[in-house]
Amino acid sequence: MQKAIFKQMTDEQLVLLFQYEQDGLAFGELYCRYFTKLHHYCHAILNNAEEAADIAQDTFAKAAEKIHHLKSPAQFSAWLFRIGRNACIDQAKEKQRHQAVSPEGTGQMAEEEFDVEEAMAREAVIEQIFLLMGQLSAEARSILTAKYFDGRSIQELTELMGLSESAIKMRLSRARHRILKLYNRPPRIAS
């Protein structure tokens, strides 16, 4: 198959192709779609870019190994992020166990302690934001994803979207306000 065809396929189709045909290009397309997002997600939990990159890489290796057990290929991204989240929590617990005293034996605390509860609270907020992004317009989702998950600068966004810097900043501001409004709205009670 030509590589361009993979870009048009759904996650479910790519997963099935990899599960049944072991097509590495299909998994490569999933990697291209999700690595940066997974890295940003892990970074938000761990607050450490290097550890987040390692965990994102390990998560994809584990996913490639275990993907034949995935019963619902349409749920690939949720499954992948769950593997990443669990790895982040495991990493945080391990780091906390080994970080009590500095290696020099001076009795001083290591540079920074990892707070598992704080990381889990950050992760819950991130999960909520992912869900709320589905309620935004495609344009708002696109600009927020490009800026905050793909790490694009304002200048890159102006070139990418063909808009002025002030237009990009205004659209980002509106999208952030919309997410904040959705996040802060009281939950609906089913009757």
HUGIJO-V136911 format. One record per backbone hydrogen bond with DSSP energy under -1.0 kcal/mol. NH is the residue of the N-H (numbers start at 0). CO is the residue of the C=O. E is the energy in kcal/mol with one decimal. If there is no record, write none. Layout:
# HUGIJO-V136911
nh=NH co=CO e=E
nh=NH co=CO e=E
This chain:
# HUGIJO-V136911
nh=4 co=1 e=-1.1
nh=13 co=9 e=-2.2
nh=14 co=10 e=-2.8
nh=15 co=11 e=-2.5
nh=16 co=12 e=-2.3
nh=17 co=13 e=-2.3
nh=18 co=14 e=-3.1
nh=19 co=15 e=-2.5
nh=20 co=16 e=-2.1
nh=21 co=17 e=-1.4
nh=26 co=22 e=-1.4
nh=27 co=23 e=-2.4
nh=28 co=24 e=-1.9
nh=29 co=25 e=-1.6
nh=30 co=26 e=-2.4
nh=31 co=27 e=-2.5
nh=32 co=28 e=-2.1
nh=33 co=29 e=-2.0
nh=34 co=30 e=-2.7
nh=37 co=33 e=-2.9
nh=38 co=34 e=-2.8
nh=39 co=35 e=-2.5
nh=40 co=36 e=-2.3
nh=41 co=37 e=-2.8
nh=42 co=38 e=-2.6
nh=43 co=39 e=-2.2
nh=44 co=40 e=-1.4
nh=45 co=41 e=-3.1
nh=46 co=42 e=-2.9
nh=51 co=47 e=-2.3
nh=52 co=48 e=-2.3
nh=53 co=49 e=-2.1
nh=54 co=50 e=-2.6
nh=55 co=51 e=-2.7
nh=56 co=52 e=-2.3
nh=57 co=53 e=-2.7
nh=58 co=54 e=-2.7
nh=59 co=55 e=-1.9
nh=60 co=56 e=-2.0
nh=61 co=57 e=-2.7
nh=62 co=58 e=-2.7
nh=63 co=59 e=-2.5
nh=64 co=60 e=-1.7
nh=65 co=61 e=-2.3
nh=66 co=62 e=-1.5
nh=68 co=65 e=-2.3
nh=69 co=66 e=-1.5
nh=74 co=71 e=-2.5
nh=75 co=72 e=-1.5
nh=78 co=74 e=-2.4
nh=79 co=75 e=-3.1
nh=80 co=76 e=-2.6
nh=81 co=77 e=-1.9
nh=82 co=78 e=-2.0
nh=83 co=79 e=-2.3
nh=84 co=80 e=-2.8
nh=85 co=81 e=-2.5
nh=86 co=82 e=-2.2
nh=87 co=83 e=-2.3
nh=88 co=84 e=-2.4
nh=89 co=85 e=-2.5
nh=90 co=86 e=-2.6
nh=91 co=87 e=-2.6
nh=92 co=88 e=-2.3
nh=93 co=89 e=-2.5
nh=94 co=90 e=-2.8
nh=95 co=91 e=-2.2
nh=96 co=92 e=-1.9
nh=97 co=93 e=-1.9
nh=101 co=107 e=-2.1
nh=104 co=101 e=-1.7
nh=118 co=114 e=-2.4
nh=119 co=115 e=-2.6
nh=120 co=116 e=-2.2
nh=121 co=117 e=-2.6
nh=122 co=118 e=-2.5
nh=123 co=119 e=-2.1
nh=124 co=120 e=-1.9
nh=125 co=121 e=-2.4
nh=126 co=122 e=-2.6
nh=127 co=123 e=-2.1
nh=128 co=124 e=-2.4
nh=129 co=125 e=-2.5
nh=130 co=126 e=-2.0
nh=131 co=127 e=-2.6
nh=132 co=128 e=-2.1
nh=134 co=131 e=-2.1
nh=135 co=132 e=-1.4
nh=140 co=136 e=-2.6
nh=141 co=137 e=-2.5
nh=142 co=138 e=-2.4
nh=143 co=139 e=-2.2
nh=144 co=140 e=-2.5
nh=145 co=141 e=-2.4
nh=146 co=142 e=-2.1
nh=147 co=143 e=-2.9
nh=148 co=144 e=-1.6
nh=149 co=144 e=-2.4
nh=151 co=145 e=-2.7
nh=156 co=152 e=-2.2
nh=157 co=153 e=-2.3
nh=158 co=154 e=-1.9
nh=159 co=155 e=-2.8
nh=160 co=156 e=-2.8
nh=161 co=157 e=-1.3
nh=167 co=163 e=-2.2
nh=168 co=164 e=-2.6
nh=169 co=165 e=-2.3
nh=170 co=166 e=-2.5
nh=171 co=167 e=-2.6
nh=172 co=168 e=-2.4
nh=173 co=169 e=-2.7
nh=174 co=170 e=-2.3
nh=175 co=171 e=-2.7
nh=176 co=172 e=-2.6
nh=177 co=173 e=-2.3
nh=178 co=174 e=-2.3
nh=179 co=175 e=-2.6
nh=180 co=176 e=-2.6
nh=181 co=177 e=-2.5
nh=182 co=178 e=-2.9
nh=183 co=179 e=-2.4
